[in-house]
Amino acid sequence: MKWSKGNEDLAIELRAKGITYTEIGERLGTTATSVKHKVRRIQQAGNLDRYKHTEEKSEQFYSVIEHEHVADIRTLETHSGFGGMSEVYSRHGSVVAYDISADRVEGLASRGLPNVEVIKGDSEKCLYSLIAGKSTFDIVDIDPYGLPSRYFPHAFSLVKNGLMFLTFPVMGVAQINKITIRHYQAFWGIELSDKDQYIDKVKAKLVDFGFQHKREVTFLDVRKIGRIYRIAMKVEVKSLCDIVGLVVNRS
């Protein structure tokens, strides 16, 4: 079944009445899993607090920066959403915030936050322009609604010596099907049987991605927040010799 606006509205209405995902799926001619993921996506887009996690993200941010009064930080947000973290970052410097939704861009722009430049665009593609222009940031916040795979390894080029925050969904949040399974394998080397090693495998792959751009990745904080992992990393430009601990005798 192809989701239409009418079907989306009906699914939300029925779910609000306590109808089960299975019953809704039967009514719409689709699966309970499809309904469950669609309803969650709509709720995320609706800016519900249970999906934004601004308070938890902000707490982590302040736990890893040196002090709360740090200033002149240049931040890139790949997904500004409704601007919860944009506001936090703007207290400490300039922010370049992307979002693909015109409504979210207009909503954030209308808030008039100082130092925030909000841009409508597909950040998966826009990042290539930033890299080609040799743009760098003190903080890069990659916070997509799904898996962040297509930002790597090139996103590391945008940080020379700074921080990267990454949102990564818990296994099962993205609907598991043949494409998802292959996606996990191709991008992250993860099998469905790796559930207990899931976040460790993600971290190991991030280290590999950093290496590909001569960056050393150090994990400062990894925490599970509801249905996501929020990963805070220190990113430093280093020679490959230093990263792997190779001593070259030049005599």
C-alpha atoms as one frame of an Amber mdcrd trajectory, in Angstrom:
protein
   0.000   0.000   0.000   1.194   3.507  -0.847   0.673   5.929   2.023  -1.562
   8.893   1.158  -2.316  11.946   3.297  -5.805  10.542   3.899  -4.438   7.207
   5.116  -1.899   8.955   7.337  -4.619  11.081   8.957  -6.848   8.037   9.425
  -4.022   6.043  11.030  -3.321   8.859  13.506  -7.044   9.225  14.280  -7.537
   5.494  14.861  -4.392   5.209  16.960  -5.559   8.124  19.140  -8.739   6.137
  19.782  -6.695   3.181  21.035  -7.041   1.014  17.951  -4.149  -1.443  17.680
  -1.548  -1.253  14.926  -2.712  -4.655  13.681  -6.324  -3.523  13.402  -5.317
  -0.309  11.650  -3.141  -2.285   9.241  -6.005  -4.622   8.404  -8.278  -1.661
   7.724  -5.734   0.072   5.493  -4.494  -3.053   3.756  -0.960  -2.959   5.134
   1.088  -4.451   7.967   1.085  -3.511  11.633   4.801  -2.760  11.370   4.239
  -0.336   8.504   1.538   1.471  10.479   3.708   1.640  13.596   6.633   3.228
  11.772   4.418   5.633   9.837   2.677   6.852  13.002   6.029   7.407  14.727
   7.398   9.360  11.765   4.341  11.631  11.759   4.675  12.184  15.499   8.374
  13.021  15.102   7.542  15.558  12.416   4.960  17.033  14.767   7.664  18.115
  17.212   6.553  15.959  20.119   8.838  16.265  23.159   9.196  12.495  23.452
  11.024  12.455  20.100  13.037  15.703  20.254  15.028  14.917  23.428  16.337
  18.488  23.494  16.869  18.452  27.248  18.920  15.249  27.147  20.946  16.386
  24.120  21.639  19.732  25.749  22.740  18.036  28.970  25.179  15.868  27.033
  26.503  18.886  25.139  27.335  20.731  28.347  28.880  17.600  29.820  31.543
  17.407  27.103  32.433  21.044  26.375  35.032  22.612  28.604  32.721  25.083
  30.323  29.301  26.666  29.863  30.724  30.067  28.908  32.713  28.884  25.905
  32.123  31.223  22.952  32.833  31.698  19.237  31.893  28.129  18.392  30.923
  27.546  14.770  28.274  24.812  14.571  26.713  22.876  11.711  23.366  21.141
  12.194  22.370  18.764   9.421  18.778  18.601  10.684  17.607  21.632  12.640
  14.077  20.317  13.172  12.195  22.926  15.170  15.395  24.471  16.514  15.722
  23.029  20.001  19.468  22.514  19.764  19.874  25.484  17.391  18.903  27.699
  20.297  21.399  25.977  22.594  24.259  26.234  20.095  23.450  29.875  19.272
  24.295  30.856  22.852  27.919  29.980  22.123  28.518  31.207  18.577  27.247
  30.966  15.008  25.047  28.180  13.677  24.432  26.936  10.150  21.255  24.855
  10.320  19.818  22.780   7.483  16.413  21.172   7.203  14.592  19.736   4.217
  11.144  20.771   5.472   9.992  24.259   4.456   7.662  24.406   7.470  10.480
  23.680   9.918  12.813  26.135   8.203  10.197  28.886   8.253   9.331  28.098
  11.866  12.936  28.300  13.006  13.655  31.435  10.964  10.606  33.149  12.469
  12.041  32.704  15.966  14.756  35.232  15.146  17.482  33.398  17.028  20.736
  35.379  16.978  23.636  33.899  15.022  21.488  31.197  13.358  21.475  30.868
   9.566  18.755  28.396   8.637  18.818  26.890   5.143  16.252  24.732   3.368
  18.062  21.866   1.727  18.872  18.187   1.661  21.909  18.113   3.920  23.010
  14.732   2.573  23.764  16.565  -0.694  24.551  20.024   0.671  27.449  18.678
   2.726  29.375  17.999  -0.487  29.220  21.703  -1.342  30.462  22.628   2.124
  33.353  20.195   1.785  34.197  21.448  -1.715  34.306  24.978  -0.291  36.656
  23.763   2.459  34.227  24.774   5.201  35.030  23.561   8.699  33.148  23.728
  11.978  33.944  23.368  15.651  30.846  21.223  16.097  28.983  19.075  13.593
  25.645  17.709  14.783  24.257  14.897  12.612  20.731  14.258  13.817  18.619
  12.652  11.056  15.233  10.987  11.411  16.639   7.667  10.207  20.040   6.051
   9.858  22.894   8.566   9.329  24.922   6.287   7.069  25.164   8.513   3.996
  26.994  11.247   5.908  30.072   9.076   6.253  32.965   9.050   5.876  32.977
  12.527   4.273  31.332  14.345   7.208  34.597  14.025   9.123  36.187  16.439
   6.620  34.102  19.218   8.176  35.813  18.960  11.583  39.528  19.565  12.024
  39.768  19.758  15.774  36.376  19.792  17.368  33.316  17.771  18.284  30.809
  15.664  16.443  27.435  14.678  17.863  25.630  11.824  16.157  22.138  10.417
  16.604  21.900   6.724  15.792  18.619   4.784  16.081  18.339   1.726  18.275
  18.137  -1.465  16.227  14.534  -2.048  15.202  13.538   1.615  15.079  14.179
   1.522  11.338  11.767  -1.041   9.907  13.602  -4.345   9.510  13.317  -5.744
   6.009  15.739  -7.064   3.397  16.904  -3.568   2.476  17.525  -2.590   6.118
  19.431  -5.802   6.753  21.641  -5.204   3.714  22.051  -1.553   4.712  23.362
  -2.522   8.150  25.775  -4.968   6.531  27.029  -2.637   3.798  27.526   0.532
   5.848  28.221  -0.701   9.362  29.205  -4.370   9.170  26.264  -5.227  11.433
  24.179  -8.401  11.341  20.805  -8.770  13.050  22.447 -11.263  15.403  24.794
  -8.472  16.595  22.190  -6.848  18.823  24.372  -7.100  21.954  27.382  -5.650
  20.086  25.345  -3.127  18.077  26.645   0.165  19.458  30.205  -1.180  19.746
  30.153  -2.038  16.050  28.827   1.430  15.232  31.658   3.001  17.232  34.274
   0.811  15.566  33.005   1.800  12.136  33.066   5.499  13.062  36.741   5.107
  13.991  37.332   3.567  10.545  35.458   6.407   8.840  37.555   8.950  10.726
  40.750   7.173   9.691  39.724   7.482   6.036  39.908  11.276   6.442  42.983
  11.354   8.698  40.932  12.010  11.820  41.386  10.401  15.190  38.029   9.753
  16.840  37.715   9.665  20.628  34.374   8.851  22.231  33.501  11.281  24.997
  29.969  10.175  25.809  27.533   7.581  24.480  24.084   7.406  25.965  20.812
   5.712  25.096  17.900   8.154  25.072  14.589   6.457  24.407  14.809   4.957
  20.938  18.130   6.547  19.964  21.787   6.534  20.886  23.414   9.942  21.163
  27.150   9.740  20.493  29.574  12.558  21.366  33.015  12.374  19.737  36.197
  14.385  19.808  37.625  14.667  16.290  41.264  15.617  15.662  43.331  15.847
  12.486  46.357  13.602  12.824  48.811  11.866  10.554  47.992   8.257   9.816
  51.303   7.302  11.426  50.233   8.923  14.687  46.784   7.348  14.556  48.134
   3.834  14.179  51.211   4.401  16.343  53.746   3.890  13.591  57.201   5.311
  14.266  59.088   6.080  11.067  62.867   6.055  11.224  63.980   8.731   8.773
  67.723   8.456   9.504
